[in-house]
Amino acid sequence: MSDAKPACGRRFSPAEQAAILADAKETSVTEAAKKHRCSPWSVYDWRKKLKRAASRSEAPPKSTVEAPAEPSQEDRHRLILEIWRQQPGLGPSQIRNQLKRKGFKASVNTVRAILEDHGYVQPRMRRKEHTGRYEALRPLQLYHLDFYHFHVHSQKQCLLLIIDDYSRFMPGWTLLKSEHAAGVIDAFEASVQRYGKPEAVMTDRGSAFHSWKGLSQFERLLEEYGSDHYLAKEAQVNGKAEALAATVQKELIRQVEFADLADANRQIARWVQFYNYQRTHHALGGVLVPADRFHGWQEQTLKRIEQGHGADFQDLLSPEGRGLELFKVTSVGGQPAVHLMGRKVFG
């Protein structure tokens, strides 16, 4: 019947739509719709869709910069285990942050599940009360010094840790057979020669740092540098150094068996390099490493991470595209101060 109504609800295949559009081009939309028993509005709609598809295929790409490819689950799984095997002392949240820094995304639960499938055991939580709180406002404002004791084949060793309060950066360390002032002074002076002198230093009342009668050798050195010396009345007050010692124990001492003292020095040096430039820190927001704040790279690092490019060790050390905070002016209590490369030069 020539006057038959279009079939309601019928779906036409892509081949049928192409044939109808071809007939509409040769005759008209109305004639093609009657011939194939479809709605003229459907023919118009198919024609519009065909034109839009053709225009999209001919349009130039919006950007010449390709977005970073989304990593597969296998790649992410492999990277999680690779980080854990390299640094078995890291927990799920720490590894999640390491992944985020490299441009990968994963939840803490996902990381924990993968680690547990390969033998990870969640450690028990220990809580300690802290009295006193210190928070520096810039690099080199306050250093913490403390010793961590461990054994290498029954030989007691004293690891001196030096940490910058503001950034958690380790500007120095040394391995000694006993706590003595000479070793402390050598390590401290080496850090000063490399990074500059701190405005103040906090230690406990150990004999290597403090003397009950007069000034100790280390305190005389601080007096020469013009650095203030704060004595912690209890271990918790020097909490950042205590936390660093716990991290060293968890992530290095319990994970590595040193062959001898020379191997211990090599392994510690390698770990300190990792800690300063690659290990993300919860106290720094979870994605920054100590070097980011100590050297003034935090803004550049956060920008790269937000853009999905990641910020690995080589990115931090490469001078190309890196932003450094070279010059800074602050005012505290109405008193101006000038800082050059994080070091106070005036005020």
C-alpha positions in Angstrom: 0.0 0.0 0.0 1.4 3.4 -1.0 -0.4 5.2 1.9 0.9 2.8 4.6 2.1 4.5 7.7 5.7 4.3 8.9 6.3 1.3 11.2 6.4 2.6 14.8 9.4 1.6 17.0 11.3 -0.1 14.2 15.1 0.1 14.3 17.0 0.4 11.1 20.5 -1.1 10.8 23.4 1.1 9.7 23.2 -0.5 6.2 19.5 0.3 5.9 20.1 3.9 7.1 22.8 4.3 4.4 20.4 3.0 1.7 17.6 5.3 2.8 20.0 8.3 2.8 21.2 7.4 -0.6 17.6 7.3 -1.9 16.9 10.6 -0.2 19.8 12.2 -1.9 18.6 11.0 -5.4 15.0 11.9 -4.9 13.8 13.6 -1.7 13.5 12.9 2.0 9.7 12.5 1.8 9.9 10.0 -1.1 12.7 8.0 0.6 10.7 7.9 3.9 7.6 6.6 2.1 9.5 4.0 0.1 11.2 2.5 3.2 8.3 3.1 5.6 10.1 5.3 8.1 9.7 8.8 9.5 11.1 11.8 7.6 12.4 13.1 10.8 14.5 10.0 11.3 16.0 10.6 7.9 16.8 14.2 8.8 18.3 13.0 12.1 20.5 10.4 10.4 21.7 13.0 7.9 22.7 15.3 10.7 24.6 12.6 12.6 26.4 11.7 9.4 27.5 15.3 8.9 28.7 15.6 12.5 30.7 12.4 12.2 32.4 13.7 9.0 33.2 17.0 10.6 34.8 15.4 13.6 37.0 13.1 11.4 38.2 16.1 9.4 38.8 18.4 12.4 42.4 18.9 13.5 43.5 17.6 16.9 42.8 20.1 19.8 46.3 19.7 21.2 49.6 18.5 20.0 50.6 17.4 23.5 49.4 13.9 24.2 47.9 13.2 27.6 49.9 10.7 29.6 48.5 7.2 29.0 46.6 5.6 31.8 48.7 2.7 33.2 47.2 -0.7 33.1 46.3 -2.7 36.3 49.2 -5.0 35.6 51.7 -2.1 35.3 50.4 -0.6 38.6 50.5 -4.0 40.3 54.0 -4.6 39.2 55.2 -1.1 40.2 53.6 -1.5 43.7 55.6 -4.7 44.3 58.7 -3.2 42.8 58.6 -0.3 45.2 57.9 -2.6 48.2 60.7 -5.0 47.3 63.2 -2.1 47.0 62.0 -0.5 50.3 60.2 -3.3 52.3 59.9 -1.0 55.3 57.3 1.2 53.6 53.6 0.7 54.4 50.6 0.8 52.1 49.9 4.5 52.5 53.5 5.4 52.0 53.7 3.2 48.8 50.4 4.8 47.6 52.1 8.2 47.9 55.2 7.0 46.1 52.9 5.9 43.2 51.1 9.2 43.2 54.4 11.0 42.9 55.2 8.9 39.9 51.9 9.7 38.2 50.0 6.5 39.2 46.8 6.4 41.1 45.8 3.7 43.6 43.9 3.6 46.8 45.5 2.5 50.1 43.1 -0.5 50.3 44.2 -1.6 46.8 47.9 -1.3 47.7 47.4 -3.1 51.0 45.5 -6.0 49.3 48.3 -6.5 46.8 51.0 -6.4 49.5 49.0 -8.8 51.8 48.7 -11.2 48.8 52.6 -11.2 48.8 53.2 -11.6 52.5 52.7 -8.1 54.0 51.7 -8.1 57.7 50.1 -5.0 59.2 52.3 -3.8 62.1 50.7 -3.0 65.5 50.1 0.6 66.3 52.1 2.2 69.1 51.0 5.4 70.6 53.2 7.7 72.7 52.3 11.0 74.4 54.3 14.0 73.2 54.9 17.1 75.3 56.0 20.3 73.6 55.7 21.2 70.0 58.2 23.0 67.7 57.6 23.9 64.1 60.1 25.9 62.1 59.0 28.3 59.4 61.8 27.9 56.9 64.8 25.7 56.1 67.9 26.0 58.4 65.9 27.6 61.2 66.1 24.6 63.5 68.1 21.3 63.3 67.5 18.3 65.5 70.4 16.0 66.4 70.1 12.6 68.0 71.7 9.2 68.1 70.3 5.8 67.1 72.0 2.7 68.4 72.1 -0.7 66.6 74.5 -3.6 66.1 76.5 -4.8 63.2 77.6 -8.4 63.9 77.5 -7.8 67.7 79.4 -4.5 67.4 77.5 -1.6 68.8 77.2 1.4 66.4 75.9 4.9 67.1 74.3 6.5 64.1 74.1 10.3 64.4 71.1 11.8 62.7 70.8 15.4 61.7 67.3 16.6 60.5 66.0 20.0 59.4 62.8 20.7 61.4 60.9 22.5 58.6 61.6 20.1 55.7 62.5 16.8 57.5 65.6 16.9 55.2 68.7 15.1 56.5 71.7 17.5 55.8 74.1 15.1 57.6 74.8 11.9 59.4 77.7 9.8 60.6 78.3 6.3 62.0 80.4 6.1 65.2 81.5 3.4 67.6 80.5 5.5 70.6 78.8 8.9 71.2 81.6 11.5 71.3 81.8 15.2 70.6 84.5 14.9 67.9 82.3 12.8 65.6 79.3 15.1 66.2 81.4 18.2 65.3 82.8 16.6 62.1 79.3 15.6 60.8 77.8 19.0 61.8 80.6 21.0 60.2 80.3 18.9 57.0 76.6 19.8 56.8 77.3 23.5 57.4 79.9 23.5 54.6 77.4 21.9 52.2 74.1 23.6 53.2 74.9 26.5 55.5 74.6 26.9 59.3 71.3 26.6 61.1 69.9 29.3 63.3 69.3 26.9 66.2 70.0 23.3 67.2 68.0 21.0 69.5 69.6 18.0 71.2 69.1 15.9 74.3 71.5 16.2 77.3 73.9 13.5 76.0 77.6 14.0 76.8 78.4 14.4 73.1 76.2 17.5 73.0 76.1 18.9 76.5 78.3 19.4 79.5 77.1 19.8 83.1 80.1 22.1 83.9 80.7 24.9 81.4 80.4 24.7 77.7 80.9 21.4 75.8 83.0 21.2 72.6 79.9 21.1 70.5 78.4 24.1 72.3 81.5 26.1 71.7 81.2 25.3 68.0 77.6 26.5 68.0 78.7 29.6 69.8 81.2 30.3 67.1 78.5 29.9 64.4 76.1 32.0 66.4 73.5 29.2 66.5 71.2 28.8 69.5 71.2 25.5 71.4 68.0 24.1 72.8 68.1 21.2 75.2 65.2 18.8 75.2 64.1 18.0 78.8 62.7 14.7 77.6 62.9 12.5 74.4 59.4 13.4 73.2 60.3 17.1 73.0 62.9 16.2 70.4 60.2 14.3 68.6 61.2 14.7 65.0 64.6 13.2 65.6 62.9 10.3 67.5 60.5 9.8 64.6 63.4 9.7 62.2 65.2 7.1 64.3 62.1 5.0 64.3 61.9 5.3 60.5 65.5 4.3 60.1 64.9 1.2 62.3 61.7 0.2 60.4 62.8 0.9 56.8 66.6 0.2 56.9 68.0 -1.6 60.0 65.2 -4.3 60.1 65.3 -4.8 56.3 69.0 -5.1 55.6 71.7 -7.4 57.0 75.0 -5.5 56.8 78.1 -7.5 55.7 80.5 -5.2 57.7 80.9 -1.6 58.7 81.9 -0.5 55.2 78.7 -2.1 53.9 76.7 -0.4 56.7 78.0 3.0 55.6 77.2 2.4 52.0 73.7 1.1 52.8 73.0 4.1 55.1 74.2 6.6 52.5 72.0 5.0 49.9 69.0 5.1 52.2 69.6 8.8 53.2 69.7 9.7 49.5 66.4 7.9 49.0 64.9 9.5 52.1 65.8 13.0 51.1 65.0 12.9 47.4 62.5 10.1 46.8 60.6 9.1 49.9 57.3 10.9 50.3 56.6 12.2 53.9 53.2 12.2 55.6 54.1 15.4 57.5 54.7 17.2 54.1 51.3 16.4 52.7 51.9 12.9 51.5 53.4 13.7 48.1 56.3 15.9 48.8 59.8 14.7 49.7 62.1 16.5 52.2 64.2 17.9 49.4 61.2 19.7 47.9 60.8 21.9 51.0 64.5 22.2 51.9 65.5 23.4 48.4 62.2 25.3 47.6 60.9 22.9 44.9 57.5 22.3 46.4 55.4 24.5 44.1 57.1 23.1 41.0 56.7 19.6 42.3 53.0 19.9 43.1 52.3 21.5 39.8 54.0 18.7 37.9 52.0 16.1 39.9 48.7 17.9 39.3 49.4 17.9 35.6 49.9 14.2 35.7 53.6 14.3 34.7 55.0 13.0 38.1 58.1 14.2 39.9 60.7 11.6 40.2 64.3 11.9 41.5 65.7 12.9 38.1 63.0 15.6 37.7 64.1 17.2 41.0 67.7 17.3 40.2 67.4 18.4 36.6 67.7 22.2 36.2 65.4 22.2 33.1 62.0 23.5 34.0 62.7 23.6 37.7 61.6 26.5 39.8 63.7 27.5 42.8 62.8 30.0 45.5 66.1 31.9 45.5 65.1 35.1 47.3 62.5 35.5 50.0 61.5 38.5 52.3 59.4 37.9 55.4 58.2 39.9 58.3 57.7 38.4 61.8 56.4 40.7 64.5 57.1 43.7 62.4 60.8 42.7 62.0 61.8 42.2 58.3 64.1 39.3 57.3 65.8 38.4 54.0 66.5 34.8 53.0 68.7 33.7 50.1 68.3 30.0 49.1 66.6 29.3 52.4 69.3 30.9 54.5 68.7 34.0 56.5 71.1 36.8 55.4 69.5 39.7 57.1 67.2 40.3 60.1 
